[in-house]
Amino acid sequence: MCLSIPSQVVELHPEDGSVTVDTLGVKRTVSCHLLDEPLEIGDYVLIHIGFVMNKIDKASALESLELYREIVQKLEAEEHA
């Protein structure tokens, strides 16, 4: 099973079919060759092994990101207990 954290598109690179995304503060460039629909800056996507797999709505993305942040906070609290 693969866990994909929602990532926000921050740059478009139409010349090579890629975008730069921000995943919890980490930026990286990923391919859009497996996605049929166009992306815009600000869109949220799910990525697998360097490819955008699908676009997701903002509300779902923000909800997922909040859950990830809560998980990280709980894990960090356990480490320091």
Buried (B, 14 or more C-beta within 10 A) or exposed (E): EEEBEBBBBEEBEEEEEBBBBEBEEEEEEBBBEEBEEEBEEEBBBBBEEEBBBBBBEEEEBEEBBEEBEEEEEEEEEEEEE
